């Protein structure tokens, strides 16, 4: 990842979501196919991709022949986890202590209800975050 993670529009987040979910580099046409059920045109996807390139959210990883032309192949420049973490930090920085406390309570509630769905890697990551925070507070 180069630089800071930018703020993204809803459309840009949808495109990034396709790239993250498919876990492969894709052309604008391929991204559009995955968004067909949302009735989003290829020109809208293409325009959003231009913005994502300017924001360094995606990079061109190569070119692939599509019909009789070569199309750019795109890949995300940061992971979904990095984006989510940045968005939560942005949100947290704008909240009062009381609102932040409610958010933390909501996260704890979600974790408790979804605890059976967590795998060992996710549990270890949560433990690492907790241990780091304890060190900071000590």
C-alpha positions as CSV (number, residue, x, y, z in Angstrom):
1,X,0.0,0.0,0.0
2,X,1.3,3.4,-1.0
3,X,0.3,6.4,1.1
4,X,-2.9,6.9,3.0
5,X,-6.1,5.1,2.4
6,X,-8.5,7.5,0.7
7,X,-12.2,8.1,1.4
8,X,-14.3,6.3,-1.1
9,X,-17.8,6.8,-2.5
10,X,-20.5,4.1,-2.3
11,X,-19.9,3.2,-5.9
12,X,-16.2,3.0,-5.4
13,X,-16.7,0.8,-2.3
14,X,-18.9,-1.6,-4.4
15,X,-16.2,-1.9,-7.0
16,X,-13.5,-2.5,-4.4
17,X,-15.8,-5.1,-2.8
18,X,-15.9,-7.0,-6.1
19,X,-12.1,-7.0,-6.3
20,X,-11.7,-8.1,-2.7
21,X,-14.3,-10.8,-3.0
22,X,-13.1,-12.3,-6.2
23,X,-9.4,-12.2,-5.0
24,X,-8.2,-11.8,-8.5
25,X,-7.2,-8.9,-10.8
26,X,-10.1,-7.9,-13.1
27,X,-11.0,-5.7,-16.0
28,X,-13.7,-3.1,-15.9
29,X,-15.9,-5.4,-18.0
30,X,-15.5,-8.2,-15.5
31,X,-16.3,-5.9,-12.6
32,X,-19.4,-4.7,-14.5
33,X,-20.6,-8.3,-14.9
34,X,-20.4,-8.9,-11.2
35,X,-22.5,-5.7,-10.6
36,X,-25.1,-6.5,-13.2
37,X,-27.7,-7.4,-10.6
38,X,-27.4,-3.8,-9.2
39,X,-28.2,-2.3,-12.6
40,X,-24.9,-0.4,-12.8
41,X,-23.8,0.5,-16.3
42,X,-20.3,-0.1,-17.7
43,X,-19.8,3.6,-18.2
44,X,-20.5,4.3,-14.5
45,X,-18.1,1.5,-13.5
46,X,-15.5,2.9,-15.9
47,X,-15.9,6.4,-14.5
48,X,-15.6,5.2,-10.9
49,X,-12.5,3.2,-11.8
50,X,-10.9,6.4,-13.1
51,X,-11.5,8.0,-9.7
52,X,-10.1,4.9,-7.9
53,X,-7.0,5.1,-10.0
54,X,-6.5,8.8,-9.2
55,X,-7.0,8.0,-5.5
56,X,-4.4,5.2,-5.8
57,X,-7.1,2.8,-4.5
58,X,-6.5,0.5,-7.4
59,X,-3.5,-0.1,-9.6
60,X,-3.1,-1.4,-13.1
61,X,-1.5,-4.8,-12.8
62,X,-1.4,-5.5,-16.6
63,X,-3.4,-5.9,-19.7
64,X,-5.6,-8.7,-21.0
65,X,-7.0,-9.2,-24.5
66,X,-10.8,-8.8,-24.5
67,X,-12.3,-9.4,-28.0
68,X,-10.0,-7.5,-30.3
69,X,-8.7,-4.9,-27.8
70,X,-6.5,-5.0,-24.7
71,X,-8.2,-4.0,-21.4
72,X,-6.5,-2.8,-18.3
73,X,-6.4,-5.3,-15.4
74,X,-7.0,-3.8,-12.0
75,X,-6.1,-4.9,-8.5
76,X,-6.8,-3.2,-5.1
77,X,-4.0,-1.3,-3.6
78,X,-5.1,-2.1,0.0
79,X,-7.1,-4.9,1.7
80,X,-10.6,-4.8,2.9
81,X,-9.3,-5.1,6.5
82,X,-7.0,-2.0,6.0
83,X,-9.9,0.0,4.5
84,X,-12.3,-1.1,7.3
85,X,-9.8,-0.2,10.0
86,X,-9.2,3.2,8.5
87,X,-12.9,3.9,8.2
88,X,-13.5,3.0,11.8
89,X,-10.6,5.2,12.9
90,X,-12.1,8.1,10.9
91,X,-15.5,7.5,12.4
92,X,-14.0,7.2,15.9
93,X,-12.1,10.4,15.6
94,X,-15.3,12.3,14.9
95,X,-17.2,10.8,17.8
96,X,-17.7,12.0,21.4
97,X,-16.6,9.7,24.2
98,X,-20.2,8.6,24.8
99,X,-20.8,7.7,21.1
100,X,-17.5,5.9,21.0
101,X,-18.5,3.9,24.1
102,X,-21.7,2.9,22.4
103,X,-19.8,1.7,19.3
104,X,-17.4,-0.3,21.4
105,X,-20.4,-1.9,23.2
106,X,-22.0,-2.7,19.8
107,X,-18.8,-4.4,18.6
108,X,-18.6,-6.4,21.8
109,X,-22.2,-7.4,21.4
110,X,-21.6,-8.5,17.8
111,X,-18.5,-10.5,18.8
112,X,-20.4,-12.3,21.5
113,X,-23.3,-13.2,19.2
114,X,-20.9,-14.3,16.4
115,X,-18.2,-15.9,18.6
116,X,-18.9,-19.4,17.2
117,X,-18.1,-18.1,13.7
118,X,-14.6,-16.8,14.5
119,X,-11.7,-19.0,13.5
120,X,-8.4,-19.3,15.4
121,X,-6.6,-16.7,13.3
122,X,-9.3,-14.1,14.0
123,X,-9.3,-14.9,17.7
124,X,-5.5,-14.5,17.8
125,X,-5.8,-11.2,15.9
126,X,-8.3,-9.9,18.5
127,X,-6.1,-11.1,21.3
128,X,-3.1,-9.3,19.8
129,X,-5.2,-6.1,19.6
130,X,-6.3,-6.4,23.2
131,X,-2.7,-7.2,24.4
132,X,-1.3,-4.2,22.5
133,X,-4.0,-1.9,24.1
134,X,-3.2,-3.2,27.6
135,X,0.5,-2.4,27.0
136,X,-0.4,1.1,25.9
137,X,-2.6,1.7,29.0
138,X,0.0,0.3,31.5
